[in-house]
Every structure is written in structure tokens, then in C-alpha cells.
């Protein structure tokens, strides 16, 4: 046996109770009327007139039509004048509570003239009297209450939908921010690891080449490898620390990398040991920069110089950072290599894509390409006012 949901059971109990109450009130109305008798026909008419209450949830329009039509039977056989409107009022309320204003207008346009006809036929009172207004009110009031209930449910549903939509939006925004933060961390890891590995690779090659001819220079190269690898490990450890949780009270807000444009000077020594003569020109007017712009500028320069090591080899490179009209302009140029290029200068790798994504992420622009006369040029414009 299939059990009904609790809500369905409650609705059936309410409907049966409504049917019983309507029938009992009409029977009591007959009993208290001096000239009326509670005959079998009267009871049958009363029971039939109360049955639409049981049908009102599944077919409210049909239930209201039946309730209005059966009023004639009750008035003809039972002579009930007070409680006879009960079933019709309940069905009218249900119809408009379910279907709203349009159903109320249609029901009123049909029921009000019918009530006027019933009063003309059965009412002992004068046509223009309080009794007529009261009976018309039995039609209007249930319809109005049903419309109010319908509108209240619609308003509540709209509020719930709006709250759910806002919650979905918050979740999507949180996921978007998590994705952006993961992408930023991935770019930082790429920049740190790529710069360190390329520098170590180049310096290891130089050290191996000088090991027999110039042992002191070879040792210096090995020390530089140790310095670069140690600094890169510290940088990488700082970045990966963002992904760790250190207990329930851990701070989960993203923390940007500490390197900034001022740290470009620190790249000179490592590049020099790898055969790249670096000239750095930092505009003194730059001043304090927003953290995102400062870190983005450093990472773009670092990746551009890493590409020089990877694809050009020993050469001369220039970094220029200037301040123009609330914009930081970064230029990284390099000449032709002074020997065979390790891999050739690629223009579509993940390094260039990462630099472009970094610049666009803070509202800036990026371009890269060959220079006239040989070499390569990378340029980025970053707005100082970006968050």
C-alpha cells in the first residue's frame, strides 16, 4: 500500500472537514427554520451541494460551477438561506488562490449575475436591500481573499527564487575567484621554476665548459647556481604556502608575491653569470605602486629575461620601466645572441601567453615581437589605478 505524503493527507482531512461543516450548517439552518422540514430530499440536496468542497483542489473551476448550480437544489428542497453560500464561497476562494486575478474576474462576471437571479427568485427581501448587498459580498469577499493568498504565495516564491539565485551567484563568484587564484599561483610557479631552471641550465653549461680552463670561474658559477636555486626555492615555498591550511583559524585570503619592480635589479647578477649583460633603467617617478601592478610588472620582466636565457643565450638585454600618465610602461629588449641560440626565439609558448594574461588581468596591454635589426622586444602597459 502506497502511503500519501503528509501534506496530501492534511489536505484531504481539511476537505472532509469542510464538507462535514458545510452540510451540518445547512442542516442546522433547516432545523431552525420554522417552515422547513429536514426531509430526505432536503438532506440529499444538502449533501450534493457540499460535495464540490471535496473536488475543489483537483478541479477548482468545475467545483465552483457545481456549487453555484446546486444552490438552486438546496433552495428548492431544503429552504436554506443563510448557510447555502458556504460551499460556493470555499470553492471560489480555492479557485482564485490557485489561478489568481484573471480567474477571479471571470468567476465574478459569472457568479454575480447568477446571485442576482437567485435573489430575484428565492429571496423574500426587497431587491434593493442590505440582504442583497450581503449576498453579493459572499461572492466578492472569497474571490478577493483568494487573490490575496495567490499574490502572497507568488511574492514569497519570488523572494525564495531571488535568494536562491543570489546564493548561486555567490557560489559561482567564489568558484571564479578560486579559479583565478589558482591560475595566478600557476603563473607564479611557472615564472619562478622556469627562470631558475633556465638560469641553472645555462650556468651549469658555462661551469662545465670552464671547469678545466678556469676552475675559479667554474666554482663561482657553481656558487651562483646554489644562490639562484636557493632563492627560487624560497620563492616557490612562499607561493605554495598559499595552498596550505594551518588549522581552522588559518588565513585563507590570497597573499600576493613579495617581489616587485624594485627587485628587477636583483636579476642582474644571475643573468650576468649566464652571459647576459643586463641594463636596467627604472624611472625614479614610479614611486609606490599597487601590489598587483608591482608584482605583475616584476613577473613580466622576469619571464621576458628567462626567455632571453632560454632562446637567445649570451647577449645584451635592456629593461626600461617608465611612468607615463598613470600608466607603467615596461620594455624588455635584447640583441642577437653572441653564439648559437639554445632553442631559437619562440613567440607562442606558455611564457608569452602567461605574460599577456598577467597584463590583461590588471587591465593593461601586452605586445611582443622581433626588433628591427634583430633581437626581440617585449612591452607591457599597466594602469597604476588597477586594483
Long-range contacts (C-beta under 8 A, 24 or more apart in sequence): 11-57, 15-53, 15-54, 15-56, 15-57, 16-54, 18-53, 18-90, 19-50, 19-51, 19-53, 19-54, 21-86, 22-49, 22-50, 22-53, 22-83, 22-86, 22-87, 22-90, 23-47, 23-50, 25-83, 25-86, 26-50, 26-74, 26-78, 26-80, 26-83, 26-84, 26-86, 28-83, 29-80, 29-81, 29-82, 29-83, 29-84, 30-78, 30-79, 30-80, 33-79, 33-80, 33-81, 35-79, 36-78, 36-79, 36-80, 38-78, 39-77, 41-77, 41-78, 42-77, 42-78, 42-79, 43-78, 44-77, 45-70, 45-73, 45-74, 45-76, 45-77, 45-78, 46-74, 46-78, 46-80, 48-73, 49-73, 49-74, 49-84, 49-87, 50-86, 50-87, 52-87, 52-88, 52-91, 53-87, 53-90, 53-91, 56-90, 56-91, 56-94, 56-95, 57-94, 60-91, 60-94, 60-95, 60-98, 60-99, 61-95, 61-99, 61-103, 63-91, 63-94, 63-95, 64-88, 64-91, 64-92, 64-94, 64-95, 64-107, 64-111, 66-91, 67-91, 68-110, 68-111, 68-114, 71-118, 72-118, 75-118, 75-121, 75-122, 81-122, 81-123, 85-135, 85-138, 88-138, 88-139, 89-138, 89-139, 89-141, 89-142, 90-142, 92-139, 92-142, 92-143, 92-146, 93-142, 93-143, 93-145, 93-146, 93-149, 94-146, 95-146, 96-142, 96-143, 96-145, 96-146, 96-147, 96-149, 96-150, 97-145, 97-146, 97-147, 97-149, 97-150, 97-153, 98-146, 98-150, 99-150, 100-147, 100-150, 100-151, 100-154, 101-147, 101-150, 104-143, 104-144, 104-146, 104-147, 107-143, 108-139, 108-140, 108-143, 111-139, 112-136, 112-139, 112-140, 115-139, 180-361, 181-242, 181-254, 183-357, 184-254, 184-361, 185-239, 185-240, 185-242, 185-243, 187-299, 187-354, 187-357, 187-358, 188-239, 188-257, 188-299, 189-236, 189-239, 189-240, 190-350, 190-351, 190-354, 191-299, 191-302, 191-303, 191-306, 191-354, 192-232, 192-235, 192-236, 192-239, 193-232, 193-236, 194-303, 194-306, 194-310, 194-351, 195-232, 195-302, 195-303, 195-305, 195-306, 195-309, 196-228, 196-229, 196-231, 196-232, 198-306, 198-309, 198-310, 199-225, 199-228, 199-270, 199-271, 199-274, 199-306, 199-309, 200-225, 200-228, 200-229, 202-274, 202-275, 202-309, 202-313, 202-342, 203-228, 203-273, 203-274, 206-273, 206-274, 206-275, 220-273, 221-273, 224-269, 224-270, 224-273, 227-270, 228-270, 235-259, 256-291, 256-292, 256-295, 257-295, 257-298, 257-299, 259-295, 259-298, 259-299, 259-302, 260-289, 260-291, 260-294, 260-295, 260-297, 260-298, 261-286, 261-289, 261-294, 261-297, 261-298, 261-301, 261-321, 261-328, 263-298, 264-298, 264-301, 264-302, 264-319, 264-321, 267-301, 267-302, 267-305, 271-305, 271-308, 271-309, 271-317, 274-309, 274-314, 275-313, 275-314, 275-315, 275-338, 276-305, 276-308, 276-309, 276-314, 276-315, 276-316, 276-317, 276-334, 277-315, 277-316, 277-317, 278-305, 278-317, 278-318, 278-319, 279-316, 279-317, 279-318, 279-319, 280-318, 280-319, 281-318, 281-319, 281-320, 281-321, 282-321, 283-321, 283-322, 283-323, 285-322, 285-323, 286-321, 286-322, 286-323, 286-328, 287-323, 289-328, 289-384, 290-384, 290-385, 290-386, 290-387, 292-362, 292-386, 292-387, 293-328, 293-362, 293-382, 293-383, 293-384, 293-386, 296-358, 296-359, 296-361, 296-362, 296-364, 296-382, 297-321, 297-328, 297-330, 297-380, 297-382, 299-355, 299-358, 300-330, 300-332, 300-355, 300-358, 300-359, 300-366, 300-378, 300-380, 301-330, 301-332, 303-351, 303-354, 303-355, 304-332, 304-355, 304-368, 304-378, 305-332, 306-351, 307-345, 307-346, 307-349, 307-351, 307-352, 307-376, 307-378, 308-332, 308-334, 308-376, 310-342, 310-343, 311-341, 311-342, 311-343, 311-344, 311-345, 311-346, 312-336, 312-337, 312-341, 312-342, 312-345, 312-376, 313-337, 313-338, 313-339, 313-340, 313-341, 313-342, 314-338, 314-339, 315-375, 323-384, 326-383, 326-384, 326-385, 327-364, 327-381, 327-382, 327-383, 327-384, 328-381, 328-382, 328-383, 328-384, 329-379, 329-380, 329-381, 330-378, 330-379, 330-380, 330-381, 330-382, 331-377, 331-378, 331-379, 332-377, 332-378, 332-379, 333-371, 333-375, 333-376, 333-377, 333-378, 334-375, 334-376, 335-374, 335-375, 336-374, 336-375, 345-370, 345-376, 355-380, 362-386, 362-387
